[in-house]
Amino acid sequence: MRIGNLDIDPPLILGPLAGLTDSPMRRICRRMGASLVWTEMVSAEGTIRESRRTFKFLDFAEEERPIVFQLFGANPESIAKATRILDGMGPDIIDLNAGCPAKKVVRSGSGSALMRDLGLMEEVVRAFLESTSRPGTVKIRSGWDEDSINAPEVAGLVEELGASAITIHPRTRAQGFTGRADWRLITEVKRSVEIPVIGNGDVRCADDAIRMIDMTGCDAVMIGRGAIGNPWIFREVRAAMTGAEPPTRPLLPERLKIAIEQLDLMVEMKGVRRGVHEMRKHIVAYLKGFAGASKLRAELVVIEDPEVVKSRMREALAELGESRDASVSEGDTQ
């Protein structure tokens, strides 16, 4: 897949997840095989105010490139100003979020609320695309609810305005993250435009990724929640896409090693307290499915000292037999 002058090969992407896809996670996912990574989204208003917290979301290391900054907002003038600021910070691509279902986002008319007002959508997308020298892309949902599914129409509008690619998560705003993503909508969007279409939603394994491409004809696969605590998914999908030998599933020693590495990166980047607290949701995911994981998770999510967290993980590995064969227990998958 080509976006602007960038070749994304294989077409395998880490999508944006608020509170999760920070620089440490992105670095690990790039190393595991993601060809392109998205930052967490930032607000146009916070960007214009030069909010320190907003700019922290955009911190990245060169090893993460190519990288996409994602912006949201509903005021065309603010979007234009914020886009120019982001453009000057050196991302490879800038993306406009028109799909976030979060209440605090849609209350301001941003995110998926734009799909209810195509007049405003047009103004916002035009202001965005006219304000960047970099490839501009847009991420959308199916529509606001089941009675107003309009993703193909929105995709056509976005293409007409000059977007370089579009991402579709085929759930409505009303669905949030419940139910199943309707991949048929990806197919409809792909048929309605000539620009690259990125499919997103319910990709949990390599088979899902290949099935999405085969079923929808999309140009790339974006993985979000399926990568939490499981960056190896990119290694597996990359092998499936390129015809390489399928890699072995990571056993507990490897999972804990990467979890410790991510914790170290988070503490280095965010400080001890914030780094430890934000890592907890990742640790829970890294340990999912292993024998004794429930008890260990309960201990780790209350420890404040990162060195104690790492020490306890190493002790747990020894308690579980220090076996390279430590694997998933059918009775402990939550």
C-alpha positions in Angstrom: 0.0 0.0 0.0 1.2 3.5 -0.8 0.1 6.6 1.1 1.5 9.7 -0.4 5.2 8.9 -1.1 5.3 6.2 1.6 5.3 2.5 0.8 3.7 0.5 3.7 5.0 -3.0 3.2 3.5 -5.3 4.3 0.3 -3.2 4.8 0.1 -3.9 8.5 -0.7 -1.1 11.0 -0.9 -0.4 14.7 -4.0 1.7 15.2 -4.6 4.5 17.7 -5.9 3.6 21.2 -6.4 6.4 23.7 -4.3 5.7 26.8 -2.5 2.8 25.3 -0.6 3.4 22.0 2.1 5.5 23.5 5.8 5.5 22.4 6.8 2.4 24.4 4.0 0.3 22.9 4.6 1.7 19.4 8.3 0.9 19.6 7.7 -2.7 20.6 5.0 -3.2 17.9 7.3 -1.7 15.2 10.0 -4.2 16.3 7.5 -7.0 16.2 6.5 -6.2 12.6 4.0 -3.3 12.4 4.9 -1.3 9.3 3.1 1.9 10.4 2.1 3.2 13.8 -0.5 5.8 14.9 -0.2 8.0 18.0 -3.0 8.5 20.4 -5.3 11.2 19.2 -4.9 14.8 20.3 -7.4 17.6 20.3 -7.1 20.6 18.0 -7.9 23.0 20.9 -5.3 21.5 23.2 -2.7 21.7 20.3 -3.5 25.4 19.7 -3.2 26.2 23.4 0.2 24.4 23.4 -1.0 22.2 26.2 2.0 20.3 27.6 -0.1 17.2 28.2 -1.3 17.3 24.5 2.2 17.4 23.2 3.3 14.6 25.4 1.0 12.3 23.4 3.1 13.1 20.4 6.5 12.3 21.8 8.1 9.7 19.5 11.5 8.1 18.8 12.9 7.9 15.3 12.8 4.1 15.4 9.0 4.4 15.3 8.9 5.9 11.8 6.9 6.0 9.7 4.5 7.5 12.2 1.0 9.0 12.0 -0.2 11.9 14.2 -3.9 11.8 14.8 -6.0 14.9 15.4 -9.6 15.5 16.4 -11.9 18.6 16.5 -15.0 20.1 15.0 -14.0 23.7 14.4 -12.5 24.2 10.9 -10.4 27.2 11.9 -9.0 25.3 15.0 -8.4 22.2 12.9 -6.4 24.3 10.3 -4.2 25.9 13.0 -3.6 22.7 14.9 -2.8 20.8 11.6 -0.1 23.4 10.8 1.4 22.9 14.2 1.5 19.1 13.9 2.8 19.4 10.4 5.8 21.3 11.7 6.6 18.6 14.3 7.6 16.1 11.6 5.2 13.2 11.4 5.1 11.2 8.2 1.3 11.4 7.9 -1.4 13.3 9.7 -4.8 11.6 10.3 -8.2 13.3 11.2 -10.3 11.3 13.6 -14.0 11.2 12.5 -14.8 8.0 14.2 -14.1 8.2 18.0 -17.3 7.2 19.9 -16.2 8.6 23.3 -18.9 10.8 24.9 -16.4 13.6 25.8 -15.3 13.7 22.2 -18.7 13.6 20.5 -20.2 16.2 22.9 -18.0 18.7 21.2 -19.1 17.6 17.7 -15.9 15.8 17.1 -15.0 12.2 16.3 -18.0 10.2 15.0 -20.3 13.1 15.6 -19.0 14.5 12.3 -20.7 11.7 10.5 -24.1 13.2 11.5 -23.3 16.5 9.9 -21.7 16.1 6.5 -21.7 19.8 5.9 -19.5 20.3 8.9 -17.5 17.2 8.0 -16.7 18.7 4.6 -15.6 22.0 6.2 -13.4 20.3 8.7 -11.8 17.8 6.3 -11.1 20.6 3.8 -9.5 22.8 6.4 -7.4 19.9 7.6 -6.2 18.8 4.2 -5.4 22.3 3.0 -3.2 22.9 6.1 -0.7 20.1 5.8 2.2 19.4 3.4 2.1 15.8 4.4 -0.3 13.0 3.3 -3.6 13.5 5.1 -5.9 10.6 6.0 -9.2 10.2 7.7 -10.6 7.5 10.1 -14.3 6.9 10.2 -16.9 4.5 11.5 -19.9 2.9 9.8 -22.1 5.9 10.8 -23.8 7.3 13.9 -26.3 4.4 14.4 -27.9 1.6 12.5 -30.4 4.0 10.9 -27.7 6.3 9.6 -25.0 4.2 8.1 -23.2 6.4 5.6 -19.5 5.3 5.5 -19.4 4.8 1.7 -20.8 8.3 1.2 -18.4 9.8 3.7 -15.5 8.0 2.1 -16.4 9.4 -1.3 -16.5 12.9 0.2 -13.1 12.5 1.8 -11.6 11.2 -1.4 -13.1 14.1 -3.4 -11.5 16.6 -0.9 -8.1 15.1 -1.5 -7.4 12.6 1.3 -4.6 10.1 0.7 -6.3 7.2 2.4 -9.2 6.3 4.6 -9.6 3.9 7.6 -13.0 2.4 8.3 -13.9 0.7 11.6 -17.3 -0.9 10.7 -19.1 -0.3 13.9 -21.6 2.5 14.5 -21.0 5.2 17.1 -24.0 3.7 19.0 -22.2 0.3 19.1 -19.1 1.6 20.7 -16.9 -1.5 20.9 -19.7 -3.9 21.4 -21.1 -6.5 19.0 -19.3 -7.5 15.9 -17.6 -5.3 13.3 -19.5 -5.6 10.0 -16.7 -6.1 7.5 -19.2 -5.9 4.7 -19.0 -2.1 5.2 -15.3 -2.2 4.5 -16.1 -3.9 1.2 -18.6 -1.2 0.4 -16.2 1.6 1.2 -13.5 -0.1 -0.9 -15.9 -0.2 -3.9 -16.8 3.4 -3.5 -13.3 5.0 -3.6 -10.0 4.7 -5.5 -7.7 5.8 -2.6 -6.3 3.1 -0.2 -8.8 1.7 2.3 -7.5 0.5 5.7 -9.7 -2.1 7.4 -10.0 -2.0 11.2 -12.0 -4.0 13.8 -12.0 -7.5 15.3 -8.6 -8.6 14.1 -7.3 -10.8 16.9 -5.0 -13.2 15.0 -3.2 -13.8 11.7 -6.2 -15.7 10.3 -8.5 -12.7 11.0 -6.2 -10.4 9.1 -5.9 -12.5 6.0 -9.7 -13.2 6.1 -10.4 -9.4 6.3 -8.2 -8.8 3.2 -9.8 -11.7 1.3 -13.3 -10.8 2.2 -13.2 -7.0 1.8 -10.4 -6.3 -0.7 -9.0 -3.7 1.7 -5.5 -2.4 1.1 -4.2 -2.7 4.7 -5.2 -4.1 8.0 -5.1 -2.0 11.2 -4.9 -3.7 14.5 -5.7 -1.9 17.8 -7.1 -3.8 20.8 -5.7 -7.1 19.5 -2.2 -5.8 20.1 -2.7 -5.0 23.8 -0.3 -7.3 25.7 0.2 -9.2 22.4 2.6 -7.3 20.1 3.5 -10.7 18.6 0.3 -10.5 16.6 2.3 -8.3 14.1 5.0 -10.9 13.8 2.3 -13.5 13.1 0.3 -11.4 10.6 3.5 -10.3 8.8 4.5 -14.0 8.3 1.0 -14.8 7.0 1.1 -11.8 4.6 4.5 -12.6 3.2 4.2 -16.4 3.1 6.9 -16.9 5.7 7.0 -19.8 8.2 4.5 -19.1 11.1 6.4 -18.0 14.2 5.9 -19.9 17.4 3.5 -18.4 20.0 5.4 -16.6 22.8 5.6 -18.6 26.0 5.6 -17.0 29.4 9.4 -16.2 29.7 9.2 -14.1 26.4 6.0 -12.4 27.4 7.4 -11.3 30.8 10.7 -10.2 29.2 8.8 -7.9 26.8 6.5 -6.7 29.6 9.5 -5.7 31.7 11.1 -3.9 28.7 7.8 -2.0 28.2 7.7 -1.1 31.9 11.2 0.2 31.8 10.4 2.4 28.7 7.3 3.8 30.3 9.1 4.7 33.6 11.9 6.3 31.6 9.5 8.3 29.5 6.8 9.2 32.1 8.4 8.9 35.5 7.9 6.2 38.1 4.4 6.9 39.4 2.7 7.5 36.0 4.8 4.9 34.2 3.8 2.1 36.7 0.2 3.1 36.8 -0.2 3.2 33.1 1.6 -0.1 32.6 -0.9 -1.9 34.8 -3.4 -2.4 32.0 -0.7 -3.8 29.8 0.6 -6.2 32.4 -3.0 -7.6 32.9 -3.1 -8.3 29.1 0.4 -9.8 29.0 -0.5 -12.3 31.6 -3.9 -13.2 30.3 -4.3 -16.9 29.7 -1.5 -18.3 31.9 -1.8 -20.6 34.9 -1.8 -18.6 38.1 -2.2 -15.3 36.2 -5.3 -14.1 38.2 -3.4 -14.2 41.5 -0.3 -12.6 40.0 -2.3 -9.8 38.3 -4.0 -9.0 41.6 -0.6 -8.5 43.2 1.0 -6.5 40.5 -1.7 -3.9 40.0 -1.2 -2.5 43.5 2.6 -2.3 43.6 4.0 1.2 43.2 7.7 0.4 42.8 8.7 -0.7 39.3 11.7 -2.7 40.6 9.4 -4.6 42.9 7.0 -5.2 39.9 9.8 -6.6 37.9 11.2 -8.7 40.8 7.7 -10.2 41.4 7.3 -11.1 37.7 10.7 -12.9 37.8 9.7 -14.7 41.0 6.4 -15.7 39.4 8.3 -17.2 36.5 10.4 -19.3 38.9 7.2 -20.3 40.9 5.6 -21.5 37.7 8.5 -23.8 37.1 11.0 -21.6 35.3 9.9 -23.7 32.4 10.3 -22.6 28.8 7.1 -24.6 28.2 5.0 -22.4 30.6 1.8 -21.9 28.5 -1.8 -21.1 28.5 -4.1 -22.8 31.0 -7.6 -23.5 29.7 -8.9 -22.6 33.2 -7.4 -19.1 33.4 -8.2 -17.1 30.3 -9.7 -14.0 31.8 
